[in-house]
Amino acid sequence: MEEDAGEGRVTNSVALMSCTAMALFYVAILYSPTWILRLPPPSSFKQFMIRRFICAAISSLASMLFSAIILIPMRSWEVSHLFGIYGIRIDHIWQAMVFPLSLTSLMYAGSLVLKSMLIMSSWKEYRNQCGGMTIDYVKIGPQNILNWVFSTSSSILAWRNYVVAPFTEELVFRACMIPLLLCGGFRTNSVIFLCPIFFSLAHLNHLLDFYSQQNCSLLKAFMVVGLQLGYTVIFGSYASFLFIRTVGPRDLYDTPPHAF
């Protein structure tokens, strides 16, 4: 990366302005269908979310192209080189996926144990009603799992929470920004705590949405969004640490922990 930046070295100011622009663009484009393109309001919540999915995809592709132009001379654009910049590499895939996901699951160990206990309790209750081990009792577990999978896959909110948001946010706020900040001369520790600031900027629009849609006071909106921003900064630092420390940058492998 140092050799690629040789012709036009990325300065601190260029890196900061680029990251700020990508963060603002990621949020602004979400409102472009109605504010800029003057499209009619979506007729349903599903159509509204599909519009946002398209906007987030465009923002991610634009940020990837923008960061590639800054970091790599165009004559050196090769698929493997570009993917390597964004952390998309095939070596040590299982370590880069399993270790971060296992570490992240520890934060939710209490919820996972509680959920498991509730499932076991429901199975015991159903077994007592059936009078012991029966074929129906054996089938109830897989059936519940399949029902949950089908219901989740058909939910537009599930696609937003588990697929689109983690994938696009990791691309923009980790894969594109961290290489820029590192090439801009920032130290690793500084990047881990600086990158989440841009990540939190992309959630400031929730202040306007919460204030206008929930009809609450401005103070309450600040308190709710402030708590959310604090969490995004903490998680953003953690995700940036995973990006840098999992045997080199491997951004897309941070997506499962983000979705978790």
Sine and cosine of phi, psi and omega as CSV:
sin_phi,cos_phi,sin_psi,cos_psi,sin_omega,cos_omega
0.00,0.00,-0.52,0.85,0.03,-1.00
-0.91,0.42,-0.65,0.76,-0.01,-1.00
-0.91,0.41,-0.62,0.79,-0.01,-1.00
-0.93,0.38,-0.53,0.85,-0.02,-1.00
-1.00,0.09,0.05,1.00,-0.09,-1.00
-0.90,0.44,-0.63,0.77,-0.05,-1.00
-0.96,0.29,-0.58,0.81,0.00,-1.00
-0.64,-0.77,0.99,0.17,-0.10,-0.99
-0.87,0.49,0.67,-0.74,0.01,-1.00
-0.98,0.18,0.84,-0.55,0.02,-1.00
-1.00,-0.02,0.19,-0.98,0.03,-1.00
-0.85,0.52,-0.71,0.71,-0.05,-1.00
-0.92,0.40,-0.64,0.77,0.02,-1.00
-0.90,0.44,-0.68,0.73,0.01,-1.00
-0.89,0.45,-0.70,0.71,-0.02,-1.00
-0.91,0.41,-0.70,0.71,0.00,-1.00
-0.91,0.41,-0.59,0.81,0.01,-1.00
-0.92,0.40,-0.70,0.72,0.01,-1.00
-0.91,0.42,-0.65,0.76,0.04,-1.00
-0.89,0.45,-0.67,0.74,0.00,-1.00
-0.90,0.44,-0.66,0.75,0.00,-1.00
-0.92,0.40,-0.62,0.78,0.02,-1.00
-0.91,0.42,-0.71,0.71,0.00,-1.00
-0.92,0.38,-0.62,0.78,0.00,-1.00
-0.92,0.40,-0.59,0.80,0.01,-1.00
-0.87,0.49,-0.58,0.82,0.00,-1.00
-1.00,0.09,-0.70,0.71,-0.10,-0.99
-0.88,0.47,-0.62,0.79,-0.06,-1.00
-0.92,0.39,-0.36,0.93,0.03,-1.00
-0.90,0.43,-0.46,0.89,-0.03,-1.00
-0.98,-0.18,0.03,1.00,-0.06,-1.00
-0.91,0.41,-0.57,0.82,-0.02,-1.00
-0.84,0.55,-0.63,0.78,-0.04,-1.00
-0.99,-0.12,-0.57,0.82,-0.08,-1.00
-1.00,0.10,-0.57,0.82,-0.07,-1.00
-0.96,-0.28,-0.80,0.60,-0.02,-1.00
-0.97,0.23,-0.23,0.97,0.04,-1.00
0.85,0.52,0.60,0.80,0.07,-1.00
-0.96,0.27,0.47,-0.88,0.04,-1.00
-0.91,0.42,0.45,-0.89,0.02,-1.00
-0.84,0.54,0.56,-0.83,0.01,-1.00
-0.89,0.46,0.58,-0.81,-0.06,-1.00
-0.98,0.18,-0.28,0.96,-0.02,-1.00
-0.52,-0.86,0.27,-0.96,0.03,-1.00
-0.90,0.43,-0.58,0.81,0.02,-1.00
-0.90,0.44,-0.68,0.73,0.03,-1.00
-0.91,0.42,-0.61,0.79,0.05,-1.00
-0.87,0.49,-0.70,0.71,-0.01,-1.00
-0.94,0.34,-0.59,0.81,0.03,-1.00
-0.90,0.44,-0.63,0.77,0.09,-1.00
-0.86,0.52,-0.69,0.73,-0.01,-1.00
-0.93,0.36,-0.57,0.82,0.07,-1.00
-0.87,0.49,-0.70,0.71,0.00,-1.00
-0.90,0.43,-0.68,0.73,0.02,-1.00
-0.89,0.45,-0.67,0.74,0.01,-1.00
-0.91,0.42,-0.60,0.80,0.04,-1.00
-0.91,0.41,-0.68,0.74,0.03,-1.00
-0.89,0.45,-0.68,0.73,0.02,-1.00
-0.88,0.48,-0.66,0.75,0.00,-1.00
-0.90,0.43,-0.72,0.70,0.00,-1.00
-0.90,0.43,-0.65,0.76,0.01,-1.00
-0.91,0.42,-0.64,0.77,0.02,-1.00
-0.92,0.39,-0.63,0.77,0.05,-1.00
-0.89,0.45,-0.70,0.72,0.02,-1.00
-0.91,0.42,-0.66,0.75,-0.01,-1.00
-0.89,0.45,-0.74,0.68,-0.01,-1.00
-0.93,0.38,-0.57,0.82,0.04,-1.00
-0.91,0.42,-0.63,0.78,0.02,-1.00
-0.89,0.45,-0.62,0.79,-0.03,-1.00
-0.96,0.27,-0.64,0.77,-0.15,-0.99
-1.00,0.05,-0.53,0.85,-0.15,-0.99
-0.81,-0.58,0.75,-0.67,0.15,-0.99
-0.87,0.50,0.62,-0.78,-0.12,-0.99
-0.89,0.46,-0.49,0.87,0.01,-1.00
-0.94,0.33,-0.25,0.97,0.00,-1.00
-0.98,-0.17,0.19,0.98,-0.04,-1.00
-0.95,0.30,0.96,-0.29,0.14,-0.99
-0.83,-0.56,0.52,-0.85,-0.09,-1.00
-0.84,0.54,-0.74,0.67,-0.03,-1.00
-0.90,0.43,-0.61,0.80,0.00,-1.00
-0.92,0.38,-0.70,0.72,0.01,-1.00
-0.89,0.45,-0.72,0.69,0.01,-1.00
-0.88,0.47,-0.59,0.81,0.04,-1.00
-0.90,0.44,-0.58,0.81,0.04,-1.00
-0.88,0.47,-0.64,0.77,-0.04,-1.00
-1.00,0.08,0.05,1.00,0.03,-1.00
0.99,0.11,0.22,0.98,-0.01,-1.00
-1.00,-0.08,1.00,-0.08,-0.04,-1.00
-0.71,-0.71,0.43,-0.90,-0.10,-0.99
-0.98,-0.18,-0.18,0.98,0.00,-1.00
-0.98,0.17,0.66,-0.75,-0.01,-1.00
0.85,0.52,0.64,0.77,-0.04,-1.00
-0.89,0.45,-0.73,0.68,-0.12,-0.99
-0.92,0.40,-0.59,0.81,0.05,-1.00
-0.91,0.42,-0.66,0.75,-0.05,-1.00
-0.94,0.34,-0.34,0.94,0.02,-1.00
-0.99,-0.14,-0.72,0.70,-0.11,-0.99
-0.94,0.34,-0.73,0.69,-0.06,-1.00
-0.89,0.46,-0.77,0.64,0.03,-1.00
-0.89,0.46,-0.64,0.77,-0.01,-1.00
-0.92,0.40,-0.63,0.78,0.03,-1.00
-0.91,0.40,-0.66,0.76,0.03,-1.00
-0.90,0.43,-0.65,0.76,0.00,-1.00
-0.92,0.40,-0.60,0.80,-0.02,-1.00
-0.89,0.45,-0.41,0.91,0.02,-1.00
-0.90,0.45,-0.52,0.85,0.00,-1.00
-0.93,0.36,-0.40,0.92,-0.03,-1.00
-0.93,-0.37,0.36,0.93,-0.04,-1.00
-0.87,0.49,-0.65,0.76,0.00,-1.00
-0.88,0.48,-0.72,0.70,0.01,-1.00
-0.91,0.42,-0.62,0.78,0.00,-1.00
-0.92,0.40,-0.67,0.74,0.02,-1.00
-0.91,0.42,-0.69,0.72,0.02,-1.00
-0.88,0.47,-0.69,0.73,0.03,-1.00
-0.89,0.45,-0.65,0.76,0.03,-1.00
-0.90,0.44,-0.65,0.76,0.02,-1.00
-0.90,0.43,-0.62,0.78,0.03,-1.00
-0.91,0.40,-0.63,0.77,0.03,-1.00
-0.91,0.42,-0.71,0.70,0.01,-1.00
-0.88,0.47,-0.63,0.78,0.01,-1.00
-0.90,0.43,-0.66,0.75,0.02,-1.00
-0.92,0.40,-0.60,0.80,0.04,-1.00
-0.91,0.41,-0.66,0.75,0.03,-1.00
-0.90,0.43,-0.65,0.76,0.02,-1.00
-0.90,0.43,-0.66,0.75,0.02,-1.00
-0.92,0.38,-0.59,0.81,0.03,-1.00
-0.91,0.42,-0.64,0.77,0.02,-1.00
-0.91,0.41,-0.60,0.80,0.02,-1.00
-0.93,0.36,-0.56,0.83,-0.02,-1.00
-0.99,0.11,-0.17,0.99,0.01,-1.00
0.99,0.16,0.47,0.88,0.05,-1.00
0.82,-0.57,-0.23,-0.97,-0.02,-1.00
-0.96,0.27,0.89,-0.46,0.05,-1.00
-0.78,-0.63,0.13,-0.99,0.03,-1.00
-0.90,0.44,-0.64,0.77,0.02,-1.00
-0.89,0.46,-0.60,0.80,0.01,-1.00
-0.91,0.40,-0.63,0.78,0.02,-1.00
-0.93,0.37,-0.55,0.83,-0.06,-1.00
-0.98,0.21,-0.39,0.92,-0.15,-0.99
-0.89,0.46,-0.58,0.82,0.00,-1.00
-0.90,0.44,-0.85,0.53,0.05,-1.00
-0.86,0.52,-0.59,0.81,0.00,-1.00
-0.90,0.43,-0.67,0.74,0.03,-1.00
-0.90,0.44,-0.63,0.78,0.02,-1.00
-0.91,0.42,-0.70,0.71,0.02,-1.00
-0.90,0.43,-0.65,0.76,0.04,-1.00
-0.88,0.47,-0.64,0.77,0.02,-1.00
-0.92,0.39,-0.66,0.75,0.01,-1.00
-0.89,0.46,-0.71,0.70,-0.03,-1.00
-0.92,0.40,-0.67,0.74,-0.01,-1.00
-0.92,0.39,-0.61,0.80,0.01,-1.00
-0.94,0.35,-0.68,0.73,-0.03,-1.00
-0.92,0.38,-0.39,0.92,0.01,-1.00
-1.00,-0.06,0.01,1.00,-0.01,-1.00
-1.00,-0.07,0.81,-0.58,0.00,-1.00
-0.93,0.38,-0.52,0.86,0.05,-1.00
-0.93,0.37,-0.59,0.81,0.04,-1.00
-0.90,0.43,-0.64,0.76,0.05,-1.00
-0.89,0.45,-0.61,0.79,0.04,-1.00
-0.92,0.38,-0.73,0.69,-0.12,-0.99
-0.97,0.26,-0.56,0.83,-0.14,-0.99
-0.96,-0.29,-0.25,0.97,-0.07,-1.00
-0.82,-0.57,-0.92,0.38,-0.17,-0.99
-0.92,0.40,-0.79,0.61,-0.04,-1.00
-0.89,0.46,-0.78,0.63,0.03,-1.00
-0.87,0.49,-0.68,0.73,-0.07,-1.00
-0.90,0.43,-0.77,0.63,-0.05,-1.00
-0.95,0.32,-0.62,0.79,0.01,-1.00
-0.92,0.39,-0.62,0.78,0.05,-1.00
-0.92,0.39,-0.59,0.80,0.04,-1.00
-0.90,0.44,-0.76,0.65,-0.10,-1.00
-0.97,0.24,-0.77,0.63,-0.18,-0.98
-1.00,0.00,-0.15,0.99,0.10,-0.99
-0.87,-0.49,-0.85,0.52,-0.12,-0.99
-0.91,0.42,-0.60,0.80,-0.04,-1.00
-1.00,0.01,-0.62,0.78,-0.13,-0.99
-0.99,0.13,-0.67,0.75,-0.08,-1.00
-0.89,0.46,-0.72,0.70,0.08,-1.00
-0.86,0.51,-0.60,0.80,0.03,-1.00
-0.89,0.45,-0.71,0.71,-0.02,-1.00
-0.92,0.39,-0.64,0.77,0.02,-1.00
-0.92,0.40,-0.66,0.75,0.04,-1.00
-0.95,0.31,-0.34,0.94,0.06,-1.00
-0.98,0.19,0.00,1.00,0.07,-1.00
0.99,-0.12,0.07,1.00,0.03,-1.00
-0.97,0.23,0.60,-0.80,0.03,-1.00
-0.96,0.28,0.35,-0.94,-0.07,-1.00
-0.85,0.52,-0.72,0.70,0.00,-1.00
-0.88,0.47,-0.60,0.80,0.02,-1.00
-0.92,0.38,-0.63,0.78,-0.01,-1.00
-0.91,0.42,-0.64,0.77,-0.02,-1.00
-0.86,0.51,-0.57,0.82,-0.02,-1.00
-0.99,-0.14,-0.29,0.96,0.00,-1.00
-1.00,0.07,-0.65,0.76,-0.03,-1.00
-0.85,0.53,-0.64,0.77,0.02,-1.00
-0.89,0.45,-0.36,0.93,0.05,-1.00
-0.90,0.43,-0.68,0.73,0.07,-1.00
-0.92,0.39,-0.57,0.82,0.05,-1.00
-0.88,0.47,-0.64,0.77,0.00,-1.00
-0.95,0.31,-0.48,0.88,0.04,-1.00
-0.87,0.49,-0.54,0.84,-0.02,-1.00
-0.95,0.30,-0.11,0.99,0.02,-1.00
-0.95,-0.32,0.07,1.00,0.01,-1.00
-0.93,0.36,-0.39,0.92,0.03,-1.00
-0.90,0.43,-0.34,0.94,0.03,-1.00
-0.91,0.42,-0.43,0.91,0.04,-1.00
-0.89,0.45,-0.73,0.69,0.02,-1.00
-0.91,0.40,-0.70,0.72,0.00,-1.00
-0.89,0.46,-0.70,0.71,-0.04,-1.00
-0.93,0.38,-0.65,0.76,-0.04,-1.00
-0.93,0.36,-0.63,0.77,-0.08,-1.00
-0.99,0.11,-0.57,0.82,-0.10,-1.00
-1.00,0.01,-0.55,0.84,-0.05,-1.00
-1.00,-0.01,-0.14,0.99,0.02,-1.00
0.81,0.58,0.68,0.73,0.02,-1.00
-0.96,-0.29,0.14,-0.99,0.00,-1.00
-0.94,0.33,0.38,-0.92,-0.01,-1.00
-0.90,0.43,-0.58,0.82,0.01,-1.00
-0.90,0.45,-0.71,0.71,0.01,-1.00
-0.90,0.43,-0.63,0.78,0.03,-1.00
-0.89,0.45,-0.66,0.75,0.05,-1.00
-0.89,0.45,-0.65,0.76,-0.01,-1.00
-0.92,0.40,-0.70,0.72,-0.01,-1.00
-0.92,0.40,-0.76,0.65,-0.03,-1.00
-0.93,0.36,-0.56,0.83,0.05,-1.00
-0.88,0.47,-0.66,0.75,0.06,-1.00
-0.90,0.44,-0.65,0.76,0.02,-1.00
-0.91,0.42,-0.66,0.75,0.02,-1.00
-0.90,0.43,-0.62,0.79,0.05,-1.00
-0.88,0.48,-0.65,0.76,0.02,-1.00
-0.92,0.39,-0.65,0.76,-0.01,-1.00
-0.91,0.42,-0.56,0.83,0.05,-1.00
-0.92,0.40,-0.68,0.73,0.01,-1.00
-0.90,0.43,-0.75,0.66,0.00,-1.00
-0.92,0.39,-0.60,0.80,0.02,-1.00
-0.89,0.47,-0.62,0.79,0.07,-1.00
-0.90,0.43,-0.67,0.74,0.02,-1.00
-0.90,0.44,-0.72,0.70,0.00,-1.00
-0.91,0.41,-0.60,0.80,0.05,-1.00
-0.91,0.41,-0.63,0.78,0.07,-1.00
-0.88,0.48,-0.68,0.73,0.05,-1.00
-0.88,0.47,-0.67,0.74,-0.02,-1.00
-0.85,0.52,-0.70,0.71,-0.10,-0.99
-0.99,0.16,-0.56,0.83,-0.17,-0.98
-1.00,-0.07,-0.24,0.97,-0.02,-1.00
-0.99,0.16,0.94,0.35,0.04,-1.00
0.80,0.60,0.75,0.66,-0.03,-1.00
1.00,-0.09,0.23,-0.97,-0.03,-1.00
-0.90,0.43,0.81,-0.59,0.08,-1.00
-0.62,-0.78,0.97,0.25,-0.26,-0.97
-0.89,0.46,-0.74,0.68,-0.11,-0.99
-0.89,0.45,-0.33,0.94,0.02,-1.00
-0.99,0.16,-0.08,1.00,0.18,-0.98
-0.99,0.11,-0.18,0.98,-0.04,-1.00
-0.90,0.44,-0.70,0.71,0.05,-1.00
-0.85,0.53,-0.71,0.71,0.08,-1.00
-0.88,0.47,-0.59,0.81,0.02,-1.00
-0.90,0.43,-0.70,0.72,0.01,-1.00
-0.92,0.39,-0.51,0.86,0.01,-1.00
-0.86,0.52,0.00,0.00,0.00,0.00
